[in-house]
Amino acid sequence: MYAQLVETGAKRVKSLDEMSPEERAFQERIDAEIKIEPKNWMPDGYRQTLIRQISQHAHSEVVGMLPEGNWVTRAPTLKRKLQLMAKIQDEAGHGLYLYSAMETLGADRDEEIEKLHNGKAKYSSIFNYPTLSWADIGTIGWLVDGAAIVNQVVLQRTSYGPYSRAMIRICKEESFHQRQGYQILLDLMRHGTDEQKQMVQDSINRFWWPALMMFGPHDDDSPNSQQSMAWKIKRKSNDELRQMFIDQTVPQLEFLGCTAPDPDLKWNEERGHYDFGEINWQEFYDVLKGNGPCNRERIATRKKAIEEGAWVREAAVAYAEKQKQRAAA
Amino acid sequence: MTDTQLLQSYLLRLADSDMILGQRLCELCGKAPALEEEMALMNVALDLVGQARNWYEYVAELEDQGRDADMLAFRRDAHEYRNLLLTEQPNGDYAVTMARQFFFDVWHYHTLQSLVNAPDERIAGIAAKALKEVTYHLRRSSEWIKRLGDGTEESHRRMQDAVDLLWRFTGELIQPDEVDQQIAKAGIGPDPEQLRDDWRGMVKAVLQEATLTPQPDDAWMYLGGKRGEHTEHLGFILAEMQFLQRAYPDAKVW
């Protein structure tokens, strides 16, 4: 899940009676589960919220390549290297179709990327954590892609057509990544040396809480959720999704033979869910404000790539222009 | 040298060149000038490392000493590597990245064109799959040479600088040594004179279209990769690429 704390601009959700006829028709269409398409009328708040959410999602795919790129040059075997390269390539592809979905709303890719670079747009907090060992590549596939899937499976039913269709395609690939990630960890735990097993546990210890933070703040502290839910951009609340993720992940954790760094994590028979400890929200907000371990490096790397590539893009445009003139002559 | 040893030496050059160039492209992850290029670079790298794996597997079988493809890639030191010096050169700016790719692709394409007709079916099969991929690599890098060469003033200057910078590593692609000659004689690899003419012909045609100037045919050339004498870069490439296998030599599984 790659979008957190997306602003809707709405203080509270309007009732049908308070809406203009256009707004009302729009809301009724949403309530009837009919997808909104690019040419349909939509409230400006809906459009802006989607632009923010989809661009955030796209930025996350692109920034998310960096922690993996950190290990793609050091992958331990040919098989693992090829898998990781294919995963990174998929992520660049996801970025591309998300930016395309965003452009159907009238937004401009370059402008939105500029917002990322000057700190106005966000990307998922998770990518501000460093990848310190090879096991982190397994953990990212398993926990981070796993958390993303829980969110994105629901987003396949999101109300905006192009976003929903992008999610359907992306989900298929993400499930594959998640299985590969888990397999890395499983192989290390089953057949690895003590040092390798330690590497896995250490990696889980570092990524467990940040993965839970990916679902965003508690529902009570999520001021934009209500409007997003009414517009069916969002279909389940942060806390619901987080609980779903934990419930499906703990058995996998146990199967690995590893533990979570949470003494309060235990099955609650009565609730039919796992209980878990409180997230360190201070850390979450710090990372979102730019004070995570790698925020500065991630943005600096992306900015440098785009700035240093300016002459390349200019040349491509100039050449295309010349070709067009030659064809016309 | 027995026939099998000869074949191993030759195939290792292909495998190592694919591997090292693929590794260099991996270094660019997240740093490409546009998202479309990010995808394309990783795609080319993926093809090259995949091809390297196919060649390594065959070399390991021919060798029959209990080494597998991973051992060949991750447990040999620089002097045992047989890649072309061109492939280990740093990424530089995008003009250097593309000039390196283009010079290599032209060589790769024409080499594979011969290998698809090798009497050894295994070689022919690996080459046929690779040729499809490399045909795309060549088309792409040729396009970039033209775009950058005939784009803006700045891109033209950078592209010409890149051609001049890397030219000295291209002699190795077309100057045959004993192994190349024997492999050609066995009807496996390309005829050296043909390869040289094809390479020069195609490179010059694309450079001309791109308004770029090649260096003279008798320019000084830096040789050595094919016999394991590398530039200073390779040691660092391997230090990074082989880190885990070297740091955890007892690990059996990853």
Boltz contact constraints between the chains, C-beta under 6 A:
constraints:
  - contact:
      token1: [A, 65]
      token2: [B, 30]
      max_distance: 6.0
  - contact:
      token1: [A, 66]
      token2: [B, 30]
      max_distance: 6.0
  - contact:
      token1: [A, 69]
      token2: [B, 29]
      max_distance: 6.0
  - contact:
      token1: [A, 69]
      token2: [B, 30]
      max_distance: 6.0
  - contact:
      token1: [A, 72]
      token2: [B, 26]
      max_distance: 6.0
  - contact:
      token1: [A, 72]
      token2: [B, 29]
      max_distance: 6.0
  - contact:
      token1: [A, 73]
      token2: [B, 26]
      max_distance: 6.0
  - contact:
      token1: [A, 73]
      token2: [B, 27]
      max_distance: 6.0
  - contact:
      token1: [A, 73]
      token2: [B, 240]
      max_distance: 6.0
  - contact:
      token1: [A, 74]
      token2: [B, 240]
      max_distance: 6.0
  - contact:
      token1: [A, 74]
      token2: [B, 243]
      max_distance: 6.0
  - contact:
      token1: [A, 76]
      token2: [B, 244]
      max_distance: 6.0
  - contact:
      token1: [A, 76]
      token2: [B, 254]
      max_distance: 6.0
  - contact:
      token1: [A, 77]
      token2: [B, 70]
      max_distance: 6.0
  - contact:
      token1: [A, 77]
      token2: [B, 254]
      max_distance: 6.0
  - contact:
      token1: [A, 78]
      token2: [B, 53]
      max_distance: 6.0
  - contact:
      token1: [A, 78]
      token2: [B, 69]
      max_distance: 6.0
  - contact:
      token1: [A, 78]
      token2: [B, 70]
      max_distance: 6.0
  - contact:
      token1: [A, 78]
      token2: [B, 73]
      max_distance: 6.0
  - contact:
      token1: [A, 80]
      token2: [B, 254]
      max_distance: 6.0
  - contact:
      token1: [A, 81]
      token2: [B, 49]
      max_distance: 6.0
  - contact:
      token1: [A, 82]
      token2: [B, 49]
      max_distance: 6.0
  - contact:
      token1: [A, 85]
      token2: [B, 42]
      max_distance: 6.0
  - contact:
      token1: [A, 85]
      token2: [B, 45]
      max_distance: 6.0
  - contact:
      token1: [A, 85]
      token2: [B, 46]
      max_distance: 6.0
  - contact:
      token1: [A, 88]
      token2: [B, 29]
      max_distance: 6.0
  - contact:
      token1: [A, 88]
      token2: [B, 42]
      max_distance: 6.0
  - contact:
      token1: [A, 89]
      token2: [B, 39]
      max_distance: 6.0
  - contact:
      token1: [A, 89]
      token2: [B, 42]
      max_distance: 6.0
  - contact:
      token1: [A, 89]
      token2: [B, 43]
      max_distance: 6.0
  - contact:
      token1: [A, 92]
      token2: [B, 35]
      max_distance: 6.0
  - contact:
      token1: [A, 92]
      token2: [B, 38]
      max_distance: 6.0
  - contact:
      token1: [A, 92]
      token2: [B, 39]
      max_distance: 6.0
  - contact:
      token1: [A, 93]
      token2: [B, 39]
      max_distance: 6.0
  - contact:
      token1: [A, 95]
      token2: [B, 35]
      max_distance: 6.0
  - contact:
      token1: [A, 96]
      token2: [B, 35]
      max_distance: 6.0
  - contact:
      token1: [A, 134]
      token2: [B, 244]
      max_distance: 6.0
  - contact:
      token1: [A, 187]
      token2: [B, 253]
      max_distance: 6.0
  - contact:
      token1: [A, 191]
      token2: [B, 253]
      max_distance: 6.0
  - contact:
      token1: [A, 193]
      token2: [B, 250]
      max_distance: 6.0
  - contact:
      token1: [A, 193]
      token2: [B, 251]
      max_distance: 6.0
  - contact:
      token1: [A, 196]
      token2: [B, 251]
      max_distance: 6.0
  - contact:
      token1: [A, 301]
      token2: [B, 30]
      max_distance: 6.0
  - contact:
      token1: [A, 305]
      token2: [B, 31]
      max_distance: 6.0
  - contact:
      token1: [A, 309]
      token2: [B, 33]
      max_distance: 6.0
  - contact:
      token1: [A, 311]
      token2: [B, 154]
      max_distance: 6.0
  - contact:
      token1: [A, 311]
      token2: [B, 155]
      max_distance: 6.0
  - contact:
      token1: [A, 312]
      token2: [B, 33]
      max_distance: 6.0
  - contact:
      token1: [A, 312]
      token2: [B, 94]
      max_distance: 6.0
  - contact:
      token1: [A, 314]
      token2: [B, 152]
      max_distance: 6.0
  - contact:
      token1: [A, 315]
      token2: [B, 147]
      max_distance: 6.0
  - contact:
      token1: [A, 315]
      token2: [B, 148]
      max_distance: 6.0
  - contact:
      token1: [A, 315]
      token2: [B, 151]
      max_distance: 6.0
  - contact:
      token1: [A, 315]
      token2: [B, 152]
      max_distance: 6.0
  - contact:
      token1: [A, 315]
      token2: [B, 155]
      max_distance: 6.0
  - contact:
      token1: [A, 316]
      token2: [B, 147]
      max_distance: 6.0
  - contact:
      token1: [A, 318]
      token2: [B, 151]
      max_distance: 6.0
  - contact:
      token1: [A, 318]
      token2: [B, 152]
      max_distance: 6.0
  - contact:
      token1: [A, 319]
      token2: [B, 147]
      max_distance: 6.0
  - contact:
      token1: [A, 319]
      token2: [B, 150]
      max_distance: 6.0
  - contact:
      token1: [A, 319]
      token2: [B, 151]
      max_distance: 6.0
